Amino acid sequence: MDFQSLFSNVWSIILVILFFGGSIFVHELGHFLAARRRGVKVERFSIGFGPKIFSWVGKDGVEYRLSWLPLGGYVALPQLADMSAIEGPASADAAKLPPPTYSTKVIVFAAGAFFNILFALALATLLWGMGQQVAKEEQTNRVGVVLSEIELPNGQTVTGPAFAAGVKPGDIIRSVDGKSVRSLSEIGAFVALGSGRGENYEPKVDLVVERDGQTLPITVYPQKIGSEKIREIGIEPSTKVYIGGVQKGSAAEAAGLQADDWITHIDGKPVSYQSMIREHLRDTGGRPVEVTYVRDGKTATLAATPLKVVDPETKAEVYRLGVALRGEFTIETVHIAPWTQIERHATMTWRTFVSLVSPRSDIGLSKMSGPIGIAERLHAFAQYDFRAVLWFAILINVNLAIFNLLPIPVLDGGHIFFATIAKLRGRALPPNFIAATQSTFMLILFSVMIYVSFFDVRRIARDRTEEKPAPVQAAPAEPAQNSAPAPTNP
């Protein structure tokens, strides 16, 4: 038995329960404490919906329960809203209870989101103290690599969108669709969430680029890449390129290159990505090249004459040095202020919601994650780095806060919306109207959850089949990947 793997999985499950379940608990705790503070009758405090797994009645007369459907939770408040169709019948007769004031309704319903933000702020403070590991090369808006070709989901290779539009390595991208950006990871997220369209309704993104002190507007037409068909423009951060291995009898061995040498230049050109060496050799036609490298902290340059070989994929004659390459990021620890973390998560969450409802974007419900997907991501992060778990837990709580305040019936924002309408019209809305509306939207919400969970399961199964490495996080400052890009063999 692999006890290390077993311990890792148990630890991951504990963290999922602690941070995912804890985020739901904190939200409901906010409603509970605010209701008690404002003198509102509390019938039930439930984590999950549906039939109970177990429950008990406290000395305060409140039923505390854990329910079978882990899709959230609720605090039954019959004075504030009749949710008996969803939460079950209340023992107290709501009609006999004193009606709460408008301010009480707003405070109690908003308290859940407020507590999620407080929890996120506490976690962000902890992460601030611990520091986040980030890839230094991703925390800049300076383009490292512009891919000349990218592969579509159907296997077809096309010209890279940024390359075709004239974006160059070293360009500083100042804005994406009019929104200022700070890092390559943020640029990637804004492109993916974009809703720009061209004359033929093809995806479009407008960049403002700084090059040699001049500001240039550049329009790029992204391609939809990967199994999720997300908009991308084909730019990447630069990486340090190392020799992973040297083939016997190769040009690299003859020249004296060794494993773990860091290749910095070829013919005087900085090497910032793995395939650059292959591309350069293709253009030199087999002539000798100068390779500058770092070994044991010392820089040296040598000449190497590529050998002509047959590419096993294309069967064409090509020139190769005979080395396996690996790319590595420079990992550094940064300490980001808690309020900055919250602001970045809130901004990205809101942009995601805007993109989700925009008919011009390529983001649909199938791209979202439900409880299954969230739990799986937490599990993956737990095996990667505890700080990554904290980062994701902060994102979960900011998401919960913003989502629950949307003016949608059944959600906290919907209750506040109904209370506001009643306040403005001077009398309560018809109970039958409220009950019917809430039941309808609850059915819609559960249907969406099931729909999203289907794609979560399919996504997890696909990732298991493809044996993908450590998770990639799309955030302005995020835990770096634990593995280098796949080796190439020029």
Disulfide bonds with the S-S distance in Angstrom:
none
